[in-house]
Structures are given as C-alpha cells and as structure tokens.
Amino acid sequence: MNPKEAILKYFCEMDIEMLEMVLDDGRTYDGARKDVFLKRLNELFNKFKKNNDKYLIPHNGKSIGSCGHNGISGYAFVGNNSRNYLELIFEINGTDVIDIASCGYFKRDETDIELRKEFSLRIGDDEKLNFFPSIWYIETLRKCEDAYFELLEDDVGYLSKKNYIDWLKRHEKFYDETSIPFDYYQGFEKFNDLYCNISVISRFLKYENETEQAIKEFLKFDPSKDEYLLEWLMKYEGLIEELEHFYYFWKMEKIKDGYLDVSEENNVFLLVKDYKNLIDFKTIFDKYDDEMGRKYFLISAEEWEIIEKEADENADLSTLKFHLKRRGMIDEMGKVTIREIEK
C-alpha cells in the first residue's frame, strides 16, 4: 500500500495506533502537531464506536468554500451502524498525504447518502503549532481552570442544585466571554462544556413549583372521571410544551444511583431528586394525555384533511383542547361535558 491507501484504510478501521505509525511526524495536520491531531481524531472515533460502529465508509467529495481548502478532495466518513459522519479534506501530492483538515464547506459527490449526526474535528487555535499565548489567553485560561475546579474534583462531580445554582450565576458573564463562536480555544473547552451542560438542564428548575402544584391538583380528583381529567390536561398543555426539551435529559438509561448523567464530555451527574416534580408531572401527563388522545382524537384520514384545510392557521391540531372544542365538549367557561363518541 502507498501512504495514501494506508491512511485511508486505517481511517476506515478507526485504528489510531496504525495512523500514528503511518502519518508523518514532520507534518502538521489541520495546523496541529500529529499527536494533537490524533488525540482529537481518537475522541471522534470513540464517539463512533460508542454508537456501535465497527468501521467507517468513505464517500468522495471536495471543499467548495472559503475555508482555505477550496477545490481539495476529501471524504465523508460514515459510521456503518449509526450513519453519523465526519467530513475531512485530504491534501494529496502524488501518493503522499500532505494535510488532513476539517472543512465547513464540503460537498459530497453522492447526494443520496443516509446521514444522521455530523461529528466535527475541532482543533483549537491554542493547539496549533504557530500559536503564541497572549497575556489575555494565559489569564483567561487560569480563570477557566479555577471555575471548573470549583465544581469538579478529579473531573468528576455528583452535584445537587445547591452546588451549582450560585456557580452558574457568578460565572454567567465569564462564560459568555469565553464561548464566542468565532474563536475556539481548547483550553477553555472543559469549563465551557461544564457550564453549558449544567445550565441547559438547570433552566427547567423554574418550573418545579408549577409542576408541584399540577401534581397536587391531579391528586385531588378521580382520574377515571373524564371531565376532570380532560380539564386538568388542557390546563397544563402549555406547561408540557415548555418542558418539551427537558425530557431529553432524563432518559431512564441515564439515571444511576439517583443521579442523572448530563454530559458526554465531563463526568457530571446531577441529583435527580432536584427535578422530581418535573419528572413526576411528565410521567402522569404523558400517561393520561395518550389515553385521552386515543379516545377523543378518533377521526378518519379524510376528516383530518378537511380539518387541516378549515382550521385557523394558528390552531394547534395536536392539542386536546382543539379536538374537544371541535366535538362541542367545552363550554365558554372551559368546562368539559362528556358526550358519547361515535365509532
């Protein structure tokens, strides 16, 4: 095999040890030393493997944009199982690979490839061979490390909201300053990832009191009585929409020993009990909303087409309220009157 063939083979096999052997020690890849490039590449290989990919399938393409590699050929590497993918350009001289780099303007020769999540090779400006740290960078890096180790010891944290709510407030402005999208420094990444992962889920804590109240109201009536159950479901349809993205985080497989795993980048675990009302509310709502939906959404495909055409453009056709109004089961006060459903 010539160098190009060997490198492509070991890319597809995700064999980082063989790539370490065949890549040139004297070259930079995406502006970084070989060891730095391979470290970042191996992180992506591990993501593919975590999704049960055994190998990557290469698809030809080329850079078509202003990333400095315009017209240079490369590959979209697609996971054989996950269909996640990584796009890289390969700068070739004869049979030698001069450079391998990420490209934000990559066009695949084949347009009908099944693709899912894109993985990006990210080399920080501070990881590149020509980087010279400024006083600002050194000081900011120190602040990132100080903030990070306030929460995590040995890169692991089992946290309750008492640990991180004040921390998030104190470092909010600093996070905004260090997460500017046009400047990427790997040294800031651990702090940025930690802050982002915790802040995204903690925003939902503001709904704890409202979900607690909803649960208390639910426990006061007999859920076998449709009129009471329907009124409760309609009352909290808006709240369930606000919580739509929260439930991505508390999949049961992510919960262990009472803690929720919220990060692929850090070993960060948040106390599930802090989100108990949100989880309980969602569990109750989903169960009965599904049950009532099956009962009161009974319409034919022909009917559905008519409804879509005639409905107000602002109407949400997926809500119970819309379908109960359509059946004449809600009065002006929002009270539900149960009517026999025609089969």
Number of C-alpha atoms within 10 A of each C-alpha: 8 9 15 19 13 15 21 16 17 18 20 19 17 22 15 16 11 15 19 16 10 14 22 17 11 8 14 20 24 22 20 21 17 18 14 19 22 18 13 15 18 17 12 19 24 13 14 25 16 11 15 13 20 15 20 25 15 19 15 16 20 23 25 17 14 11 12 10 19 15 15 16 19 25 23 25 22 27 24 17 14 19 20 21 23 22 27 23 24 22 17 15 10 10 11 16 19 16 17 17 20 21 25 13 14 24 20 17 13 9 7 7 12 10 13 12 11 14 16 16 19 17 22 20 18 18 19 18 14 10 12 11 11 9 9 9 15 12 11 17 19 14 14 21 15 12 21 20 14 11 17 16 10 7 12 13 16 16 18 15 17 9 14 18 15 11 16 18 11 12 14 14 10 16 19 10 10 18 17 10 6 6 11 17 19 16 19 22 18 16 22 19 18 20 19 17 16 20 16 13 18 18 11 15 17 9 15 17 12 16 23 16 12 20 19 12 11 18 9 9 12 11 14 8 10 15 17 17 20 23 16 19 23 17 14 16 15 11 17 18 10 12 15 10 12 20 12 10 15 17 11 8 8 13 17 12 7 11 19 23 21 21 16 10 11 17 15 21 21 23 18 20 14 16 20 14 21 24 19 13 22 19 11 13 21 13 10 16 19 10 11 16 15 10 10 13 17 14 12 8 9 8 10 14 10 10 14 12 9 9 12 10 9 6 11 12 16 10 16 20 22 16 19 20 13 11 14 12 16 20 11 6 6 13 13 20 15 15 11 6 9 6 5
